[in-house]
Amino acid sequence: MTRTKEFDPDKALKIAVNVFWRLGYEHTSLETLMREMGISKQSLYDTFGDKRSIYFRAMSRYRDDTNASLRKLFARERSVRKGFAKIFGAMIHENKAHHERGCLLMNTNLSRAVDDVEIKEFLRDNQKQVEAIFVAAFVDAQARGEIAKEKDPVAMAKFFVATIQGMRALARLNHDGRELESISTVALRSLD
């Protein structure tokens, strides 16, 4: 007879996301993961695999949650301008601790070894997913007449991904809402 798990794997994975987000991959030990997730070493290995496997599952969870949130935002918000204004506004109004925490995937990109092909491919795939979400939002906005047909949805999606990543990096370094607000204003003007 198989033993039932004495913990909730989904809840444990959410905790792992926060541990890696707070400490980064290099500074997260298996002992820290086990303690914060409230599971034994054997349960950790049986359910999630080794530390690198847990890391990829945590990044996948973070990516899936974040991208689902973006899809919902653009499905709910019928104006692409208002959708991006909400994304920018949320960043602008984060407190210093949130700014310093940054984005798990961007932190991963900035701290990874340049020869780590597996992480590079994961991050590239995520960027493609986010760009696809933005492209779809721009195509819908063009169909509604909100933005000009001459604007290239793919180029605009790449521009907004780069802008958001740049704002995240800047906020992490220099917690200044006015600076972020001015960048947001320029980015939103590109939709005119």
Secondary structure, 3 states (H helix, E strand, C coil): CCCCCCCCHHHHHHHHHHHHHHHCCCCCCHHHHHHHHCCCHHHHHHHHCCHHHHHHHHHHHHHHHHHHHHHHHHHHCCCHHHHHHHHHHHHHCCCHHHHHHCCHHHHHHHHCCCCCHHHHHHHHHHHHHHHHHHHHHHHHHHHCCCCCCCCCHHHHHHHHHHHHHHHHHHHHHCCCHHHHHHHHHHHHHCCC
